[in-house]
Amino acid sequence: MPGQTLTLTQAQHLQMVLAPQLRQSLEMLQVPILELSTMIQQEIEQNPTIEEVLKEKESVEIEPGDGKQKDEEELDFDKEFEALAKLDDEWRDYFFQDLQNQPYSTEAQEKHQFLLDSLPHRESLQEHLLSQLGLSGLSEDDQQTAELIIGSINDDGYLTMSLADLAATANYDLHHLEDILTVVQDFHPTGVGARDLRECLLLQLERLDKTESMAAEIVRDHLALLAGKRFGDIAKALKVTPEEVHDAAKVISTLDPKPGRIYSEEVATYVLPEVVVKKVDGEYVVILNDEQLPHIRISKHYRRLLKDAETKPEVKSYIRERIRSGAFLIKSIHQRQKTIRRIATEIVGTQKDFLDHGVARLKPMTMAEVAKAVGVHETTVSRAVSSKYMTTPSGIFEMKYFFTPGIKTADGKQVSNKAVKNMIEGLVAEEPPEKPLSDQEIVEKLKEQGIKIARRTVAKYRLVLRIPPSHMRRSY
């Protein structure tokens, strides 16, 4: 068997590589406005030839070229520089404004401290329980034991580790741990420290003085039947009427299965709409919300350095590259805003009925159709609407919300699948609780309204809408 050897070979192959500038342009198109603002600020910090204009709505707009591709080495930079030098000469020389030398004042420090003190801090469940522990009257040793239990309670309020494991891990007496757990379970929120759903609900019923009620008996012995809304089976087991079981189930439904959620660390997500749609003189107008974007320009100071005969060649070369980079950034921002405006205008033009009448009039629309109308590639539309929001007279919607496939009606028209889902929700909301609609009955009712869809499609939409099947919606 011959021995292994290493050899060098040459091969040619074609490979598409995105230029760094093109990659930056695509990234700018995809990110939402707040992230774009951060990207621009980073570019301002890294590129000294870019400066921010404080005056409202001042920006440099450089129109795209004729589309001819040229090698960077062949670019006539003198022409580029002359164009930059002529842009908005009336602007004040921002570079020489010494904003950092403003006098220090106690008032400014107080405002800064007030801002820091105003930052919201949500108390966690563990912090809330520990604050009650200090008022429990337990000894110092017992408080340490209680801290061990509290540390094993998850964000939903449940004890995730068994007392036996806690006792073995910390070398504590199991019976004493059970006594301490009883104290912790008496803390707020009611039901905290439970080991399972059954115990959590029973703790809450005990606090309501309903330990001997039918609701407590159902939770203790028939929780699985209750989850399936099998009220008839529960009634037979308890030898009562289904109406009595239904009344007890109403009491149980007021309990919180996850008592720790009110102290969840989850922070509400805030969105900033990219597009504002207003109705002016009966017509919808698309306005770009670019107030959060820094307005930038090429610094006059570095333009002067570039023209100065005393500036060293290597410095001029550096400035030239930085100015090119800044000019491309400005062009990319301009192109991004222009693309989003055109796509938003096309969406609004198609969905006027939705804006006037609501989701029932939402028209089916695909990204391919919008791309063809706007004159861009479908992937460009996808990037442009990704994580972008539009505020309208009807509310705030993600721009992707308007792209839905269509379902053909009996008269040959197309209706959005979101409109169909909305109709299914309406049918379920109006159904009699004692006789909920089956999927086939929903199909028949939709057919009466001219919409023909399969039963499995109704079942799929029902799952998306988180609507349980008919037997689980039956009250009694």
Backbone torsions as a table, in degrees:
resi	resn	phi	psi	omega
1	MET	NA	123.7	-177.0
2	PRO	-67.3	150.7	179.7
3	GLY	-75.5	160.2	-179.8
4	GLN	-77.0	142.0	178.9
5	THR	-135.2	159.1	177.3
6	LEU	-105.7	133.1	179.4
7	THR	-133.5	153.6	176.1
8	LEU	-106.9	132.6	178.5
9	THR	-131.9	153.9	176.7
10	GLN	-113.1	140.1	179.0
11	ALA	-146.1	144.7	177.5
12	GLN	-106.5	136.6	174.9
13	HIS	-153.1	153.9	179.7
14	LEU	-90.5	138.1	179.5
15	GLN	-149.0	132.2	179.4
16	MET	-88.8	127.2	179.9
17	VAL	-125.0	127.7	178.6
18	LEU	-75.5	129.3	175.6
19	ALA	-66.3	149.0	-179.2
20	PRO	-54.6	-38.9	-179.5
21	GLN	-67.1	-41.3	178.2
22	LEU	-65.6	-38.6	177.5
23	ARG	-60.8	-42.5	178.6
24	GLN	-63.4	-41.0	-179.8
25	SER	-63.5	-42.4	178.9
26	LEU	-66.5	-38.7	179.0
27	GLU	-64.8	-40.6	178.7
28	MET	-62.8	-36.2	179.9
29	LEU	-67.9	-32.4	-173.1
30	GLN	-85.6	-34.6	-173.5
31	VAL	-74.5	149.1	175.1
32	PRO	-70.5	172.0	-168.4
33	ILE	-64.5	-35.9	-179.3
34	LEU	-68.6	-39.7	177.0
35	GLU	-68.6	-35.7	177.2
36	LEU	-63.5	-40.6	177.8
37	SER	-59.5	-41.2	177.5
38	THR	-64.6	-41.4	178.4
39	MET	-61.3	-42.4	-179.9
40	ILE	-65.4	-40.9	178.2
41	GLN	-61.8	-39.0	177.4
42	GLN	-64.2	-40.4	177.8
43	GLU	-64.6	-37.8	177.9
44	ILE	-61.9	-39.8	-179.8
45	GLU	-69.7	-34.1	-175.2
46	GLN	-88.9	-25.9	-176.8
47	ASN	-111.7	106.5	-176.1
48	PRO	-68.4	-16.2	-178.5
49	THR	-82.6	-7.2	178.2
50	ILE	-99.3	133.8	176.5
51	GLU	-132.3	151.0	-179.6
52	GLU	-91.5	136.9	178.4
53	VAL	-96.1	121.5	-176.2
54	LEU	-77.6	-28.8	-178.6
55	LYS	-63.9	135.2	-173.7
56	GLU	-62.4	135.8	174.2
57	LYS	63.8	24.8	172.2
58	GLU	-98.6	128.2	179.0
59	SER	-157.6	160.9	176.2
60	VAL	-94.3	125.7	177.1
61	GLU	-117.2	116.6	179.6
62	ILE	-110.3	117.6	-177.4
63	GLU	-68.3	144.4	177.9
64	PRO	-60.1	153.9	-178.4
65	GLY	-76.9	-166.3	-175.9
66	ASP	-84.2	4.4	175.9
67	GLY	88.5	-4.2	179.6
68	LYS	-73.3	133.6	-179.2
69	GLN	-86.9	128.8	177.8
70	LYS	-130.8	148.8	173.9
71	ASP	-69.4	142.2	-177.4
72	GLU	-58.5	-31.9	-178.4
73	GLU	-69.2	-23.0	-177.0
74	GLU	-90.5	-4.6	-178.6
75	LEU	-64.6	135.8	176.7
76	ASP	-84.7	92.5	-174.3
77	PHE	-67.4	-28.6	179.5
78	ASP	-59.1	-41.2	178.5
79	LYS	-66.3	-41.7	177.3
80	GLU	-60.0	-43.9	-177.4
81	PHE	-65.3	-40.7	179.5
82	GLU	-63.1	-38.2	178.5
83	ALA	-64.8	-42.8	178.6
84	LEU	-64.8	-38.7	-176.5
85	ALA	-66.5	-27.1	-178.0
86	LYS	-87.4	-6.7	-175.2
87	LEU	-75.2	119.1	171.6
88	ASP	47.9	60.9	179.0
89	ASP	-66.7	-16.0	-178.2
90	GLU	-77.5	-9.4	179.9
91	TRP	-64.5	149.3	173.9
92	ARG	-71.4	153.6	-177.9
93	ASP	-78.0	91.5	-175.6
94	TYR	-63.4	-30.6	-175.7
95	PHE	-59.7	-33.8	-175.3
96	PHE	-89.5	1.6	175.7
97	GLN	-77.3	118.7	-177.2
98	ASP	-92.7	80.7	-177.2
99	LEU	-74.1	-17.7	-176.2
100	GLN	-80.5	-14.0	-176.0
101	ASN	-95.2	20.5	176.3
102	GLN	-67.9	140.8	-175.8
103	PRO	-62.5	141.6	177.9
104	TYR	-74.3	140.6	179.1
105	SER	-138.8	152.5	177.1
106	THR	-64.8	-34.3	179.2
107	GLU	-61.2	-40.6	178.2
108	ALA	-64.7	-39.3	178.5
109	GLN	-64.9	-40.9	179.9
110	GLU	-64.1	-40.5	177.8
111	LYS	-63.8	-40.6	179.3
112	HIS	-63.8	-42.9	-179.5
113	GLN	-67.0	-37.7	178.2
114	PHE	-62.4	-39.7	177.8
115	LEU	-61.7	-43.4	179.8
116	LEU	-65.6	-40.5	-179.2
117	ASP	-69.9	-22.4	-177.0
118	SER	-83.3	-10.7	179.3
119	LEU	-62.2	125.7	-176.0
120	PRO	-69.6	143.0	176.0
121	HIS	-133.4	113.7	179.1
122	ARG	-82.4	130.2	178.1
123	GLU	-71.6	128.6	179.5
124	SER	-77.1	164.7	179.1
125	LEU	-61.3	-43.4	-179.6
126	GLN	-62.8	-41.7	177.3
127	GLU	-62.2	-39.8	179.9
128	HIS	-65.0	-41.6	-180.0
129	LEU	-69.4	-39.8	179.7
130	LEU	-66.3	-33.0	177.4
131	SER	-66.6	-31.7	177.1
132	GLN	-78.5	-25.9	-179.4
133	LEU	-62.0	-36.2	179.6
134	GLY	-66.1	-18.0	-179.6
135	LEU	-105.0	7.8	-174.4
136	SER	-80.5	-17.8	-178.5
137	GLY	82.4	7.8	178.2
138	LEU	-75.2	154.2	176.7
139	SER	-68.9	168.7	-178.2
140	GLU	-62.0	-40.0	178.9
141	ASP	-66.0	-42.5	179.8
142	ASP	-67.5	-32.3	176.5
143	GLN	-64.7	-38.3	176.5
144	GLN	-63.3	-39.2	176.9
145	THR	-64.6	-42.2	179.1
146	ALA	-64.3	-35.1	177.7
147	GLU	-63.2	-35.2	176.9
148	LEU	-63.9	-41.3	178.8
149	ILE	-67.5	-45.4	-179.0
150	ILE	-61.5	-36.7	178.5
151	GLY	-66.4	-17.0	179.7
152	SER	-100.5	8.8	178.2
153	ILE	-94.8	128.4	-177.5
154	ASN	-82.6	-179.4	-175.2
155	ASP	-67.2	-20.8	176.7
156	ASP	-81.6	-10.8	178.2
157	GLY	100.8	7.9	-176.9
158	TYR	-100.0	146.4	174.1
159	LEU	-77.7	113.7	-172.4
160	THR	-87.4	-14.8	-178.4
161	MET	-116.9	135.0	-178.4
162	SER	-67.0	151.5	179.1
163	LEU	-62.6	-32.5	179.2
164	ALA	-64.1	-42.2	178.3
165	ASP	-67.9	-38.9	177.0
166	LEU	-62.6	-42.4	-179.8
167	ALA	-64.3	-41.0	-179.6
168	ALA	-70.5	-36.5	-177.4
169	THR	-70.3	-44.5	-175.4
170	ALA	-99.0	1.8	179.7
171	ASN	59.7	45.4	177.7
172	TYR	-104.7	160.6	176.0
173	ASP	-76.0	128.9	-174.8
174	LEU	-62.7	-44.1	-178.3
175	HIS	-64.8	-36.6	178.6
176	HIS	-68.3	-36.9	176.0
177	LEU	-61.7	-39.1	179.2
178	GLU	-64.0	-38.2	178.1
179	ASP	-65.7	-42.0	179.2
180	ILE	-66.4	-38.3	178.5
181	LEU	-61.8	-37.3	177.5
182	THR	-60.2	-37.9	177.2
183	VAL	-66.1	-45.4	-179.2
184	VAL	-63.9	-37.2	-179.8
185	GLN	-68.2	-12.4	176.9
186	ASP	-87.2	-4.4	-179.4
187	PHE	-76.3	168.0	171.9
188	HIS	-89.3	141.1	3.9
189	PRO	-79.4	151.5	-178.3
190	THR	-60.7	130.7	-179.5
191	GLY	101.0	-5.3	-179.0
192	VAL	-69.7	147.9	179.5
193	GLY	84.5	4.4	178.7
194	ALA	-71.3	153.3	-178.7
195	ARG	-95.2	-15.2	175.6
196	ASP	-157.7	175.9	-176.8
197	LEU	-62.7	-40.2	-178.7
198	ARG	-59.2	-48.1	180.0
199	GLU	-65.6	-37.0	179.8
200	CYS	-61.6	-45.9	179.9
201	LEU	-68.9	-38.2	179.1
202	LEU	-65.8	-37.6	176.6
203	LEU	-61.7	-38.9	179.3
204	GLN	-71.1	-38.1	177.1
205	LEU	-67.2	-35.1	177.1
206	GLU	-63.6	-40.7	178.3
207	ARG	-65.3	-28.5	177.4
208	LEU	-86.9	6.0	-179.0
209	ASP	60.4	42.2	179.4
210	LYS	-122.5	34.2	-177.5
211	THR	-63.5	-33.8	-177.3
212	GLU	-100.9	13.7	-177.2
213	SER	-80.5	169.0	176.7
214	MET	-65.6	-34.3	178.9
215	ALA	-60.3	-42.8	179.3
216	ALA	-66.5	-37.5	179.5
217	GLU	-65.8	-38.7	178.1
218	ILE	-65.0	-43.2	-179.8
219	VAL	-64.2	-40.8	-177.7
220	ARG	-67.5	-42.5	-167.6
221	ASP	-116.7	-14.8	-172.6
222	HIS	-138.2	36.6	-176.7
223	LEU	-65.8	-36.6	-179.7
224	ALA	-66.1	-40.9	177.4
225	LEU	-66.2	-36.1	178.9
226	LEU	-64.6	-39.4	179.5
227	ALA	-61.8	-32.6	178.1
228	GLY	-90.4	5.1	-178.7
229	LYS	54.1	39.1	178.2
230	ARG	-90.7	68.6	-174.9
231	PHE	-65.2	-32.7	179.4
232	GLY	-64.3	-42.6	179.1
233	ASP	-66.0	-38.6	178.3
234	ILE	-65.2	-41.2	179.8
235	ALA	-61.9	-40.5	178.2
236	LYS	-65.1	-41.3	-179.0
237	ALA	-66.8	-36.4	-178.4
238	LEU	-93.5	-6.0	180.0
239	LYS	59.5	48.0	176.3
240	VAL	-132.1	177.2	-179.7
241	THR	-83.7	154.4	176.7
242	PRO	-59.3	-30.7	179.3
243	GLU	-64.0	-38.5	179.1
244	GLU	-67.0	-39.0	177.0
245	VAL	-64.7	-40.3	179.3
246	HIS	-62.2	-41.4	178.6
247	ASP	-64.6	-40.4	178.3
248	ALA	-66.2	-37.0	178.9
249	ALA	-64.7	-33.4	176.2
250	LYS	-62.4	-39.6	177.9
251	VAL	-64.3	-44.2	-179.3
252	ILE	-64.4	-34.7	-178.4
253	SER	-66.6	-18.1	178.0
254	THR	-81.7	-8.6	-179.5
255	LEU	-81.8	159.0	-178.0
256	ASP	-103.1	112.9	-179.7
257	PRO	-71.9	-14.6	178.6
258	LYS	-133.6	76.3	-172.8
259	PRO	-63.5	-21.7	-178.1
260	GLY	-79.3	-7.7	-175.5
261	ARG	-63.8	-25.9	-177.7
262	ILE	-68.7	-13.1	176.7
263	TYR	-112.9	24.6	-179.2
264	SER	-63.1	143.6	179.4
265	GLU	-82.2	-2.1	-178.7
266	GLU	-64.6	129.8	-179.6
267	VAL	-98.4	136.7	178.8
268	ALA	-59.4	139.3	179.7
269	THR	-89.2	126.2	179.2
270	TYR	-106.9	139.1	-179.9
271	VAL	-119.0	148.9	175.9
272	LEU	-114.5	113.1	-178.1
273	PRO	-61.4	137.6	176.3
274	GLU	-79.1	-30.9	-173.0
275	VAL	-127.2	138.1	174.7
276	VAL	-114.8	126.5	179.4
277	VAL	-110.4	121.4	179.5
278	LYS	-123.9	150.8	177.5
279	LYS	-98.7	115.9	-178.5
280	VAL	-122.7	118.8	-179.9
281	ASP	54.3	40.5	176.7
282	GLY	82.7	-2.5	179.5
283	GLU	-119.2	144.7	179.0
284	TYR	-83.3	130.7	-178.1
285	VAL	-115.3	134.6	179.4
286	VAL	-96.3	124.9	179.9
287	ILE	-124.7	128.4	177.2
288	LEU	-79.0	133.4	178.6
289	ASN	-92.5	85.1	-176.9
290	ASP	-108.6	19.2	-178.8
291	GLU	-66.9	-25.5	-178.6
292	GLN	-83.1	-9.5	-178.5
293	LEU	-86.4	132.5	175.2
294	PRO	-63.3	135.1	177.1
295	HIS	-91.8	120.7	-169.9
296	ILE	-121.6	161.6	175.5
297	ARG	-153.0	170.5	176.2
298	ILE	-82.4	131.3	-175.5
299	SER	-64.5	131.5	176.1
300	LYS	-64.5	-32.0	-178.1
301	HIS	-59.6	-45.5	-178.6
302	TYR	-74.8	-25.5	172.9
303	ARG	-64.2	-42.2	179.4
304	ARG	-64.0	-41.6	178.8
305	LEU	-60.6	-37.5	-178.5
306	LEU	-67.4	-30.9	-179.7
307	LYS	-89.2	-14.3	-177.9
308	ASP	-70.2	127.8	-179.2
309	ALA	-67.2	-22.7	-177.5
310	GLU	-83.5	-10.1	179.7
311	THR	-70.9	132.6	-177.3
312	LYS	-65.6	148.9	-178.2
313	PRO	-57.4	-41.0	-178.2
314	GLU	-67.4	-31.7	177.1
315	VAL	-69.0	-42.8	178.0
316	LYS	-61.0	-40.3	179.1
317	SER	-62.0	-42.9	179.0
318	TYR	-63.5	-47.3	-178.8
319	ILE	-62.0	-40.4	-179.7
320	ARG	-59.4	-45.0	-179.9
321	GLU	-66.4	-39.6	-179.4
322	ARG	-67.3	-38.4	178.5
323	ILE	-67.2	-40.7	176.0
324	ARG	-58.8	-43.9	-179.9
325	SER	-63.9	-42.6	178.9
326	GLY	-65.1	-40.4	179.0
327	ALA	-64.0	-39.2	178.8
328	PHE	-66.8	-36.2	177.8
329	LEU	-61.2	-45.2	-179.5
330	ILE	-63.8	-42.2	177.4
331	LYS	-61.8	-40.7	-178.8
332	SER	-64.5	-41.3	178.2
333	ILE	-63.7	-44.9	179.0
334	HIS	-59.4	-45.6	-178.2
335	GLN	-66.4	-39.4	178.6
336	ARG	-60.4	-50.3	-177.9
337	GLN	-63.9	-38.4	179.4
338	LYS	-64.7	-41.8	-179.6
339	THR	-65.7	-45.3	-179.6
340	ILE	-63.5	-40.1	179.0
341	ARG	-62.7	-44.0	-178.4
342	ARG	-64.6	-41.7	179.4
343	ILE	-67.3	-43.8	179.0
344	ALA	-62.4	-39.2	178.4
345	THR	-63.3	-39.6	178.2
346	GLU	-66.5	-40.6	178.5
347	ILE	-62.0	-49.1	-178.3
348	VAL	-62.8	-39.9	178.9
349	GLY	-62.6	-35.3	-179.9
350	THR	-79.2	-33.6	-171.3
351	GLN	-105.3	32.8	178.8
352	LYS	-61.1	-39.2	179.7
353	ASP	-63.8	-37.3	177.3
354	PHE	-63.8	-44.3	-179.0
355	LEU	-65.0	-28.3	-179.8
356	ASP	-87.0	-36.9	-169.2
357	HIS	-122.2	-8.8	177.6
358	GLY	102.5	-173.0	-169.8
359	VAL	-64.1	-23.9	179.7
360	ALA	-63.3	-20.8	-178.7
361	ARG	-108.3	16.4	177.9
362	LEU	-68.5	126.6	-177.8
363	LYS	-90.8	145.4	174.9
364	PRO	-65.9	140.7	-177.7
365	MET	-155.5	138.8	179.7
366	THR	-116.4	158.9	178.4
367	MET	-66.2	-31.4	179.0
368	ALA	-64.2	-39.2	179.3
369	GLU	-65.8	-43.8	179.3
370	VAL	-66.5	-41.1	179.5
371	ALA	-59.9	-40.9	179.8
372	LYS	-66.7	-39.7	-178.9
373	ALA	-69.5	-36.1	-177.2
374	VAL	-84.6	-26.2	-179.6
375	GLY	89.3	33.0	177.6
376	VAL	-129.2	174.4	178.7
377	HIS	-78.2	154.4	-179.7
378	GLU	-59.4	-36.8	179.1
379	THR	-66.5	-29.0	176.3
380	THR	-65.4	-40.6	176.5
381	VAL	-63.2	-42.8	179.6
382	SER	-59.6	-44.5	178.3
383	ARG	-66.5	-39.8	-174.6
384	ALA	-67.6	-31.4	-177.9
385	VAL	-97.5	-3.6	-178.0
386	SER	-66.2	122.3	177.0
387	SER	58.8	25.9	177.4
388	LYS	-106.8	146.9	-177.9
389	TYR	-124.4	152.7	-179.0
390	MET	-128.2	126.5	176.6
391	THR	-97.5	129.8	-175.6
392	THR	-129.7	169.9	174.7
393	PRO	-59.5	-18.7	179.8
394	SER	-94.7	-2.1	-179.7
395	GLY	129.9	-173.7	179.8
396	ILE	-100.3	129.6	-178.1
397	PHE	-130.8	144.6	169.7
398	GLU	-68.7	139.3	-175.9
399	MET	-62.3	-27.7	176.7
400	LYS	-67.1	-19.8	-177.4
401	TYR	-58.3	-31.8	-173.6
402	PHE	-80.6	-7.7	-179.7
403	PHE	-97.7	104.3	-178.3
404	THR	-138.6	145.7	174.6
405	PRO	-70.8	163.5	-176.8
406	GLY	-109.5	156.5	175.1
407	ILE	-122.3	129.8	-176.0
408	LYS	-77.8	134.0	177.8
409	THR	-91.9	177.8	-176.6
410	ALA	-64.5	-29.6	-179.1
411	ASP	-89.1	10.3	176.4
412	GLY	89.1	-3.6	179.4
413	LYS	-81.6	165.7	178.6
414	GLN	-106.1	137.5	176.4
415	VAL	-126.0	141.0	-178.0
416	SER	-66.4	145.7	177.6
417	ASN	-65.9	-24.8	175.1
418	LYS	-66.6	-37.0	176.9
419	ALA	-64.7	-38.3	177.9
420	VAL	-65.6	-42.9	177.3
421	LYS	-60.6	-39.9	178.4
422	ASN	-62.9	-37.4	177.9
423	MET	-67.4	-38.4	178.0
424	ILE	-64.3	-43.0	176.8
425	GLU	-59.4	-41.2	179.6
426	GLY	-65.0	-40.3	178.5
427	LEU	-64.2	-42.2	179.8
428	VAL	-67.6	-37.5	-179.4
429	ALA	-65.6	-29.2	-176.4
430	GLU	-97.4	-2.5	-177.4
431	GLU	-70.0	150.0	176.5
432	PRO	-68.4	133.2	-175.2
433	PRO	-64.1	-26.8	-179.4
434	GLU	-82.7	-14.4	179.3
435	LYS	-143.3	75.2	-178.7
436	PRO	-67.1	156.1	-177.6
437	LEU	-75.6	134.6	172.5
438	SER	-78.8	168.3	179.2
439	ASP	-60.6	-38.1	180.0
440	GLN	-67.9	-36.6	177.8
441	GLU	-67.4	-35.1	175.6
442	ILE	-65.2	-39.8	176.8
443	VAL	-57.8	-44.9	-178.0
444	GLU	-65.6	-39.7	-180.0
445	LYS	-69.0	-36.6	175.6
446	LEU	-67.0	-35.3	178.8
447	LYS	-63.6	-36.0	177.5
448	GLU	-63.2	-26.1	179.4
449	GLN	-94.6	10.8	174.6
450	GLY	88.7	11.0	-178.3
451	ILE	-113.0	118.1	-179.4
452	LYS	-106.3	111.2	175.6
453	ILE	-135.6	159.1	-178.0
454	ALA	-78.7	158.2	179.5
455	ARG	-61.6	-38.2	-179.5
456	ARG	-65.7	-29.2	176.8
457	THR	-69.0	-40.4	175.7
458	VAL	-61.0	-43.4	179.1
459	ALA	-62.2	-39.7	178.9
460	LYS	-65.1	-46.7	179.2
461	TYR	-63.6	-36.9	179.3
462	ARG	-63.3	-39.0	177.8
463	LEU	-67.1	-39.9	177.9
464	VAL	-62.0	-38.2	-179.8
465	LEU	-81.7	-0.8	-179.9
466	ARG	59.6	40.4	175.3
467	ILE	-98.9	121.0	-179.0
468	PRO	-68.5	162.7	178.3
469	PRO	-64.1	167.5	-171.5
470	SER	-59.2	-38.5	-176.8
471	HIS	-68.8	-21.5	177.1
472	MET	-92.2	-9.9	175.5
473	ARG	-94.0	-9.6	-178.7
474	ARG	-70.4	128.2	-177.7
475	SER	-76.1	-45.3	176.2
476	TYR	-164.6	NA	NA
